[in-house]
Amino acid sequence: MIRLAVSFARARLFTFAVAGLLLAATAPAWSQSEYKPEVGMDGKDVVWVPTDQPLVQTMLNLAKVTAQDFLMDLGSGDGRTVIAAAKRGLKAHGIEYNPMMVELAKARAVAEGVADRASFEKADLFESDFSKASVITLFLLDEINERLRPRLLDLKPGTRIVSNTFTMGDWTTDESVTLPKCTSWCTAHLWIIPAKVEGTWRMGERDLRLSQTYQMLKGTLGGKPIADARMSGDRISFTADGMRFVGTVSGTKMTGTMEGHSGGWSATRR
Ligand SMILES: C[S@@+](CC[C@H](N)C(=O)[O-])C[C@H]1O[C@@H](n2cnc3c(N)ncnc32)[C@H](O)[C@@H]1O
């Protein structure tokens, strides 16, 4: 908590010092006559600090966004992540508590020619429905991410969550990228919502017993421990019988192959 407060306090000092320079350097002409937010100003639960454009692009790359995705930015600020996503051809929606920022983001989307794909809404992210998103972006705080975590884990398997700098407590990342030559807010973290597979599955004549902590699995096949077992969305992988099993989970069924071996495997939830 103290660390977080210090983090954003440091951000405030840093950003106030360079805000003028940054805004002058990065703000396109459209914003000159618009509402001018101050970096570090209070938000409902988090102050406004914009994600720098290189990290916005890194976050979108890490999520491997495609035109088929629907991205939601929770606490969308001036709309930059939503607009950057829309420029890649996907629909994107920002939830932002500050109504002035919502109007600014809408004006930016119009000015950047992506208003048909970039939308914004004045709302509290804790009261918003983000179940339709296939990609969620965050630049909040560790503690807020942790409050959101149960709802995130209930999203469709394969949904990607990308956070600027802040983590998810004991939920380890699937991947992280830190930008070189960057002084603050330089890391993008990715989590992929795992399918829920904990329990017992029948695989041929044997039981596959799985326990699950987020995307990490432990268990046994026919009573013998499996190794290196994990989920990535609806994809399961583990080592057993000296072979690498990879497969896909769909409801109460799993089907897959063994790497380097012909034939396949399947399992049904008991
Ligand atoms: C650190 S800024 C990130 C802005 C943007 N996502 C970005 O990366 O540039 C956090 C934003 O969340 C907004 N915010 C804070 N609490 C909120 C809440 N409960 N609901 C919606 N927005 C909130 C703030 O107003 C601020 O614009």
PDBQT file of the ligand as one rigid body, heavy atoms in Angstrom, charges set to zero:
ROOT
HETATM    1  C1  LIG A 301      -3.296   5.628 -14.586  1.00  0.00    +0.000 C 
HETATM    2  S1  LIG A 301      -4.639   6.266 -15.550  1.00  0.00    +0.000 S 
HETATM    3  C2  LIG A 301      -4.539   5.233 -17.026  1.00  0.00    +0.000 C 
HETATM    4  C3  LIG A 301      -5.206   5.845 -18.227  1.00  0.00    +0.000 C 
HETATM    5  C4  LIG A 301      -5.142   4.997 -19.500  1.00  0.00    +0.000 C 
HETATM    6  N1  LIG A 301      -5.654   3.669 -19.293  1.00  0.00    +0.000 N 
HETATM    7  C5  LIG A 301      -3.731   4.901 -19.998  1.00  0.00    +0.000 C 
HETATM    8  O1  LIG A 301      -3.122   3.822 -19.866  1.00  0.00    +0.000 OA
HETATM    9  O2  LIG A 301      -3.225   5.916 -20.512  1.00  0.00    +0.000 OA
HETATM   10  C6  LIG A 301      -6.058   5.596 -14.668  1.00  0.00    +0.000 C 
HETATM   11  C7  LIG A 301      -7.376   6.148 -15.148  1.00  0.00    +0.000 C 
HETATM   12  O3  LIG A 301      -8.417   5.464 -14.446  1.00  0.00    +0.000 OA
HETATM   13  C8  LIG A 301      -9.446   6.378 -14.144  1.00  0.00    +0.000 C 
HETATM   14  N2  LIG A 301     -10.185   5.822 -13.011  1.00  0.00    +0.000 N 
HETATM   15  C9  LIG A 301      -9.835   5.803 -11.708  1.00  0.00    +0.000 A 
HETATM   16  N3  LIG A 301     -10.742   5.136 -10.976  1.00  0.00    +0.000 NA
HETATM   17  C10 LIG A 301     -11.730   4.735 -11.830  1.00  0.00    +0.000 A 
HETATM   18  C11 LIG A 301     -12.939   3.998 -11.685  1.00  0.00    +0.000 A 
HETATM   19  N4  LIG A 301     -13.343   3.536 -10.492  1.00  0.00    +0.000 N 
HETATM   20  N5  LIG A 301     -13.680   3.776 -12.778  1.00  0.00    +0.000 NA
HETATM   21  C12 LIG A 301     -13.300   4.238 -13.995  1.00  0.00    +0.000 A 
HETATM   22  N6  LIG A 301     -12.164   4.943 -14.200  1.00  0.00    +0.000 NA
HETATM   23  C13 LIG A 301     -11.376   5.173 -13.132  1.00  0.00    +0.000 A 
HETATM   24  C14 LIG A 301      -8.720   7.672 -13.852  1.00  0.00    +0.000 C 
HETATM   25  O4  LIG A 301      -9.580   8.791 -13.997  1.00  0.00    +0.000 OA
HETATM   26  C15 LIG A 301      -7.592   7.621 -14.896  1.00  0.00    +0.000 C 
HETATM   27  O5  LIG A 301      -7.987   8.242 -16.096  1.00  0.00    +0.000 OA
ENDROOT
TORSDOF 0
